[in-house]
Amino acid sequence: MSAETDLLPLRPMTADDIEAVMQVEQAAFPYPWTQGIFMDCLKHGYSGWVYEQDGQICGYAMMMFVLDEMHLLNICVRPLDQGKRLGSRLLGTLERIARGAKAETCFLEVRQSNFQAIRLYLNAGFNEVGVRKGYYPAAVGREDAIVMAKTLLWVL
């Protein structure tokens, strides 16, 4: 498959999507974002995207652009659809969007216990650049976040 055919047909997230996004978010994460967080992101002009298949939201992401950086705030694939390369295709499509917005670097945080996501990011060319101590809530206390970054190379 070529890089072009590997891209997903994403559309901008709207407030009307939040209910369906919340169903996926709550199924996928032990500490999900709230509806209010998604609404605030949209209200403040963050870049939200959804991927639908047969009228169902299968994946989504929320990004924030600051100068020449893209910060990936949330990315999720519906648990039913995990293991089908949708995560890597979604991430690749988001990188394409970020390049179009003239972003040169992508940053993200990931739970240190989220081995599946860490593997996804490493396979996509991200590198660990730091740790945020006690960043995430956990069943007992707090959990560290691994900060990762990737240079977004321009494709000619």
N, C-alpha and C positions, 0 to 999 in steps of 0.2 A: 504494500500500500504506500502511495506517495504521501508526502507531508500534506499536500493540498487535500487529498481525499480522506485524510485522517482527522481533519477538522470537523467539529460538531456544529450544526446549525443552531447557534444560540440566539436568543432574543433578550432584549432588556427586561429586567425584573420590574414589575409594577406592584403597587399596593394590593391589587387584586390577586396577586400570586402568593401573598404572605401566608394565608391559611394553609395552602397546599405545601408550601415550603416548610412551614412549622411541623407538619405531619412527618415529613422526611427528616427534618432536623431532630425531632424528638425520638424517632426510631433509630437514628444513626449515632447519637452522642449521649453519653451518660450525663453530661452537663451542657445541655443545649442552650443556644442563644434564645432570648425571649422575643416575642412578637415585637415588643417595643424597640429592641435593638435593631431589628431589620427595618422597621418603620423609620427610625431615626437616621439610619444609613441612607435610605432613599430620600428622606426629607432634606438631608444635607448634601445631596448630589453625588453620593458614592456610586460606583459603577457596579450594579448588580445584574447578573445574567442567569438565565434558566435554560435548561435543555429539556425538551419535551419529546415523548414518544407515545403515540396513540392517545394523545390528550392528557397524559400523566407526566408530572414533573419527575424526571429521573435524576437530575443533577442540577446544581446551582452553585453560584459563587458570588462573593462580595469583595470588591477591590476598592482601594483608595489610591489616588494619584497625588503625589507631592513632588513638585519640581520634575526631575527626570527619574523618579522612582515610582514603582508600583508596589503597593503593600497588599498582599493577598490576605484578607482578613478572615475569610471563611470559604471553604470549598467542601462540597459534599456530593456523594453519589448515594442514591437510595440503596439501602442494604440489599434488597432484592436484585439489584443490578450490579453489585460489586463483583469483582473478579472477571469482568467482561471487557476490560481495557477502557471503560468509560472515564475513569479517573485520569488516566494519562492523556486521553484525547481531550478531555475538558481542560486540563492544565495546559496542553499545547495550544488550544484555541484561545485561552486567556492570555497566553504569552503573545500570540499574534495580535490580539486587541491592544495589549500594552505597547507593543512596538508601534502600532498605528497611532498611539497617543504619545509617541516619542519617549517612552520610558526606556531607560538604559539598564536598570537593575530592578530585580524583583526581590522583595523581602517577605518572609513569613515566620510565624512561630508555630511549633508543633509540640504536643505533649511528648515528653521523653518516653512514655509507655506506648505511644501509638506507632508501633513498629511497621504496620502496613503503610501508613502515610509517610513515614520516614523513608521506607524503601521506594515509594513512588517518587518522592522528591529527589532522592539520590540518583535514581535511574533517569530522571529528567535533567540532571546536571546541576542540581543545587548542592551547595557546600555548607557545612556548619560554620557559622561565624561568631557564635556566642551562646550564652545561656542566660535566661531570665529566671532567677531563683524564686520559687514559690509563686509562679505566675498563674497557675490554674488551680481551681478548687479540686479537691480529691476526697475520696471516702474518708481518709484520715489526714487531716492537715491540708497541705498544699503540694502541688507537683511542679517541678521545673519545666520550663519551655526551652526547647532547642531553637535558636534563631538560625535561620538558613537564608542564603542569598544565591542569586544566579544573575550573571551578566546576560542580558538579552541581546544576543548577536543579531545583527541585521542580515536578513536573507535577501540576496539579489535575485 
